């Protein structure tokens, strides 16, 4: 039970950092910083950039905040926190094959997370 609570706490920390980063990104878009630091135009409000990387291939996705409620995406964030830590700048890196993240994003229902192969 303690291990599960620890993972939930870690996930909450990841989500809070992501939300903080998104708030900063929104401020960047309003002109508070130089144009080099602006969020790319394809990352619209309510979305964030994710890079799926499996060691051989990397691909960038723009993901809706709604995916933060999905169990499979939460598990992927936990794995990202374990592999990359919390001090990562730029797009969120997740440790999975790009095709797996693409599949996850096309599913209408919340998946269990066991479907990821990496």
C-alpha atoms as an extended CHARMM CRD file, in Angstrom:
* protein
*
       118  EXT
         1         1  UNK       CA              0.0000000000        0.0000000000        0.0000000000  PROA      1               0.0000000000
         2         2  UNK       CA              2.8710000000        2.3890000000        0.8150000000  PROA      2               0.0000000000
         3         3  UNK       CA              4.4540000000        1.8160000000       -2.6060000000  PROA      3               0.0000000000
         4         4  UNK       CA              1.1790000000        2.7280000000       -4.3260000000  PROA      4               0.0000000000
         5         5  UNK       CA              0.8370000000        5.9090000000       -2.2320000000  PROA      5               0.0000000000
         6         6  UNK       CA              4.4380000000        6.8350000000       -3.0790000000  PROA      6               0.0000000000
         7         7  UNK       CA              3.7070000000        6.4640000000       -6.8080000000  PROA      7               0.0000000000
         8         8  UNK       CA              0.5530000000        8.5590000000       -6.4870000000  PROA      8               0.0000000000
         9         9  UNK       CA              2.5290000000       11.2550000000       -4.6630000000  PROA      9               0.0000000000
        10        10  UNK       CA              5.1920000000       11.2200000000       -7.3970000000  PROA      10              0.0000000000
        11        11  UNK       CA              2.5100000000       11.4690000000      -10.0730000000  PROA      11              0.0000000000
        12        12  UNK       CA              0.9200000000       14.4300000000       -8.2980000000  PROA      12              0.0000000000
        13        13  UNK       CA              4.3120000000       16.1650000000       -8.2410000000  PROA      13              0.0000000000
        14        14  UNK       CA              4.7510000000       15.5300000000      -11.9820000000  PROA      14              0.0000000000
        15        15  UNK       CA              1.2710000000       16.8680000000      -12.7470000000  PROA      15              0.0000000000
        16        16  UNK       CA              1.8490000000       19.9820000000      -10.5990000000  PROA      16              0.0000000000
        17        17  UNK       CA              5.1480000000       20.6690000000      -12.3820000000  PROA      17              0.0000000000
        18        18  UNK       CA              3.4490000000       20.1770000000      -15.7370000000  PROA      18              0.0000000000
        19        19  UNK       CA              0.6550000000       22.5550000000      -14.7500000000  PROA      19              0.0000000000
        20        20  UNK       CA              3.2090000000       25.1210000000      -13.5450000000  PROA      20              0.0000000000
        21        21  UNK       CA              5.0910000000       24.8100000000      -16.8140000000  PROA      21              0.0000000000
        22        22  UNK       CA              1.8890000000       25.2460000000      -18.7880000000  PROA      22              0.0000000000
        23        23  UNK       CA              1.0230000000       28.3740000000      -16.7970000000  PROA      23              0.0000000000
        24        24  UNK       CA              4.4900000000       29.7530000000      -17.5140000000  PROA      24              0.0000000000
        25        25  UNK       CA              4.0380000000       28.8880000000      -21.1750000000  PROA      25              0.0000000000
        26        26  UNK       CA              0.7550000000       30.7960000000      -21.2300000000  PROA      26              0.0000000000
        27        27  UNK       CA              2.5450000000       33.8260000000      -19.7540000000  PROA      27              0.0000000000
        28        28  UNK       CA              5.2660000000       33.4750000000      -22.3850000000  PROA      28              0.0000000000
        29        29  UNK       CA              2.6590000000       33.6630000000      -25.1370000000  PROA      29              0.0000000000
        30        30  UNK       CA              1.3560000000       36.9370000000      -23.7660000000  PROA      30              0.0000000000
        31        31  UNK       CA              4.6500000000       38.6790000000      -24.4810000000  PROA      31              0.0000000000
        32        32  UNK       CA              6.3880000000       38.6990000000      -21.1030000000  PROA      32              0.0000000000
        33        33  UNK       CA              9.5580000000       37.1770000000      -22.5530000000  PROA      33              0.0000000000
        34        34  UNK       CA             11.4900000000       37.2750000000      -25.7910000000  PROA      34              0.0000000000
        35        35  UNK       CA             10.1160000000       35.6320000000      -28.9270000000  PROA      35              0.0000000000
        36        36  UNK       CA             12.7430000000       32.8570000000      -28.7440000000  PROA      36              0.0000000000
        37        37  UNK       CA             11.1340000000       31.5570000000      -25.5450000000  PROA      37              0.0000000000
        38        38  UNK       CA              7.5380000000       31.4820000000      -26.7890000000  PROA      38              0.0000000000
        39        39  UNK       CA              5.5780000000       28.2850000000      -26.9230000000  PROA      39              0.0000000000
        40        40  UNK       CA              5.3830000000       26.9200000000      -30.4780000000  PROA      40              0.0000000000
        41        41  UNK       CA              2.2500000000       27.9490000000      -32.3440000000  PROA      41              0.0000000000
        42        42  UNK       CA              1.0160000000       24.3670000000      -32.7140000000  PROA      42              0.0000000000
        43        43  UNK       CA              0.7190000000       24.0330000000      -28.9120000000  PROA      43              0.0000000000
        44        44  UNK       CA             -2.6260000000       25.6800000000      -28.3550000000  PROA      44              0.0000000000
        45        45  UNK       CA             -4.2520000000       26.4850000000      -25.0290000000  PROA      45              0.0000000000
        46        46  UNK       CA             -5.1800000000       23.3620000000      -23.0800000000  PROA      46              0.0000000000
        47        47  UNK       CA             -2.4130000000       21.2830000000      -24.7040000000  PROA      47              0.0000000000
        48        48  UNK       CA              1.2360000000       20.4420000000      -24.0880000000  PROA      48              0.0000000000
        49        49  UNK       CA              4.0950000000       19.0320000000      -26.1230000000  PROA      49              0.0000000000
        50        50  UNK       CA              5.2850000000       15.4690000000      -25.5540000000  PROA      50              0.0000000000
        51        51  UNK       CA              8.2410000000       13.6990000000      -27.1300000000  PROA      51              0.0000000000
        52        52  UNK       CA              7.9880000000        9.9150000000      -27.2790000000  PROA      52              0.0000000000
        53        53  UNK       CA             11.4690000000        8.4050000000      -27.3460000000  PROA      53              0.0000000000
        54        54  UNK       CA             12.5260000000        4.7800000000      -27.2390000000  PROA      54              0.0000000000
        55        55  UNK       CA             16.2610000000        5.1500000000      -27.8460000000  PROA      55              0.0000000000
        56        56  UNK       CA             16.0230000000        4.7100000000      -31.6110000000  PROA      56              0.0000000000
        57        57  UNK       CA             13.2180000000        7.0200000000      -32.6130000000  PROA      57              0.0000000000
        58        58  UNK       CA             11.8060000000       10.2890000000      -31.2890000000  PROA      58              0.0000000000
        59        59  UNK       CA              8.5650000000       11.9670000000      -32.2990000000  PROA      59              0.0000000000
        60        60  UNK       CA              6.8480000000       15.0670000000      -30.9740000000  PROA      60              0.0000000000
        61        61  UNK       CA              3.1290000000       15.1350000000      -30.1860000000  PROA      61              0.0000000000
        62        62  UNK       CA              0.7850000000       17.8880000000      -29.0220000000  PROA      62              0.0000000000
        63        63  UNK       CA             -1.4880000000       16.3820000000      -26.3720000000  PROA      63              0.0000000000
        64        64  UNK       CA             -4.6670000000       17.6630000000      -24.7340000000  PROA      64              0.0000000000
        65        65  UNK       CA             -4.6620000000       18.1540000000      -20.9760000000  PROA      65              0.0000000000
        66        66  UNK       CA             -7.6090000000       15.7330000000      -20.8730000000  PROA      66              0.0000000000
        67        67  UNK       CA             -5.1350000000       12.8470000000      -21.2500000000  PROA      67              0.0000000000
        68        68  UNK       CA             -3.8100000000       13.5810000000      -17.7620000000  PROA      68              0.0000000000
        69        69  UNK       CA             -6.9480000000       11.8310000000      -16.4450000000  PROA      69              0.0000000000
        70        70  UNK       CA             -6.2080000000        8.5850000000      -18.2870000000  PROA      70              0.0000000000
        71        71  UNK       CA             -4.6420000000        5.8070000000      -16.2670000000  PROA      71              0.0000000000
        72        72  UNK       CA             -2.3410000000        4.6930000000      -19.0890000000  PROA      72              0.0000000000
        73        73  UNK       CA             -1.0140000000        8.2380000000      -19.5570000000  PROA      73              0.0000000000
        74        74  UNK       CA             -0.5000000000        8.5980000000      -15.7960000000  PROA      74              0.0000000000
        75        75  UNK       CA              1.5410000000        5.3890000000      -15.7730000000  PROA      75              0.0000000000
        76        76  UNK       CA              3.5710000000        6.7050000000      -18.6770000000  PROA      76              0.0000000000
        77        77  UNK       CA              4.2500000000        9.9110000000      -16.7010000000  PROA      77              0.0000000000
        78        78  UNK       CA              5.3800000000        7.8240000000      -13.7360000000  PROA      78              0.0000000000
        79        79  UNK       CA              7.8360000000        5.9840000000      -15.9820000000  PROA      79              0.0000000000
        80        80  UNK       CA              9.0310000000        9.3030000000      -17.4010000000  PROA      80              0.0000000000
        81        81  UNK       CA              9.6560000000       10.6250000000      -13.8840000000  PROA      81              0.0000000000
        82        82  UNK       CA             11.6350000000        7.4840000000      -12.9910000000  PROA      82              0.0000000000
        83        83  UNK       CA             13.6980000000        7.5620000000      -16.1760000000  PROA      83              0.0000000000
        84        84  UNK       CA             14.2400000000       11.2930000000      -16.7410000000  PROA      84              0.0000000000
        85        85  UNK       CA             13.5960000000       12.8550000000      -13.3230000000  PROA      85              0.0000000000
        86        86  UNK       CA             11.7880000000       16.0950000000      -12.6440000000  PROA      86              0.0000000000
        87        87  UNK       CA             14.3240000000       18.6610000000      -13.8650000000  PROA      87              0.0000000000
        88        88  UNK       CA             13.6580000000       18.4170000000      -17.5780000000  PROA      88              0.0000000000
        89        89  UNK       CA             13.2120000000       21.5410000000      -19.6890000000  PROA      89              0.0000000000
        90        90  UNK       CA             11.2620000000       21.8340000000      -22.9020000000  PROA      90              0.0000000000
        91        91  UNK       CA              8.7640000000       19.2800000000      -24.1210000000  PROA      91              0.0000000000
        92        92  UNK       CA              7.8610000000       16.4460000000      -21.8000000000  PROA      92              0.0000000000
        93        93  UNK       CA              9.8550000000       13.3070000000      -22.6740000000  PROA      93              0.0000000000
        94        94  UNK       CA              8.1420000000        9.9470000000      -22.2590000000  PROA      94              0.0000000000
        95        95  UNK       CA              9.8720000000        6.5640000000      -22.5230000000  PROA      95              0.0000000000
        96        96  UNK       CA              7.8610000000        4.7230000000      -25.1500000000  PROA      96              0.0000000000
        97        97  UNK       CA              7.8180000000        4.0980000000      -28.8690000000  PROA      97              0.0000000000
        98        98  UNK       CA              6.1660000000        6.9110000000      -30.8170000000  PROA      98              0.0000000000
        99        99  UNK       CA              3.7310000000        4.4520000000      -32.3930000000  PROA      99              0.0000000000
       100       100  UNK       CA              2.6250000000        3.3390000000      -28.9090000000  PROA      100             0.0000000000
       101       101  UNK       CA              1.9200000000        6.9000000000      -27.8020000000  PROA      101             0.0000000000
       102       102  UNK       CA              0.0650000000        7.5100000000      -31.0420000000  PROA      102             0.0000000000
       103       103  UNK       CA             -2.0460000000        4.3990000000      -30.3680000000  PROA      103             0.0000000000
       104       104  UNK       CA             -2.7170000000        5.5430000000      -26.7910000000  PROA      104             0.0000000000
       105       105  UNK       CA             -3.8750000000        8.9550000000      -28.0150000000  PROA      105             0.0000000000
       106       106  UNK       CA             -6.3170000000        7.3960000000      -30.4890000000  PROA      106             0.0000000000
       107       107  UNK       CA             -8.0700000000        5.2680000000      -27.8550000000  PROA      107             0.0000000000
       108       108  UNK       CA            -11.3740000000        6.7100000000      -26.6890000000  PROA      108             0.0000000000
       109       109  UNK       CA            -11.4890000000        4.8150000000      -23.4230000000  PROA      109             0.0000000000
       110       110  UNK       CA             -8.9560000000        4.9040000000      -20.6120000000  PROA      110             0.0000000000
       111       111  UNK       CA             -6.5290000000        2.0440000000      -21.1620000000  PROA      111             0.0000000000
       112       112  UNK       CA             -4.8790000000        0.0750000000      -18.3680000000  PROA      112             0.0000000000
       113       113  UNK       CA             -1.3130000000        0.9660000000      -19.3160000000  PROA      113             0.0000000000
       114       114  UNK       CA             -0.3480000000       -2.6820000000      -19.6880000000  PROA      114             0.0000000000
       115       115  UNK       CA             -0.5800000000       -2.3090000000      -23.4390000000  PROA      115             0.0000000000
       116       116  UNK       CA              2.6930000000       -0.3710000000      -23.6940000000  PROA      116             0.0000000000
       117       117  UNK       CA              5.4710000000       -2.6100000000      -24.8950000000  PROA      117             0.0000000000
       118       118  UNK       CA              8.5490000000       -0.7080000000      -23.7170000000  PROA      118             0.0000000000
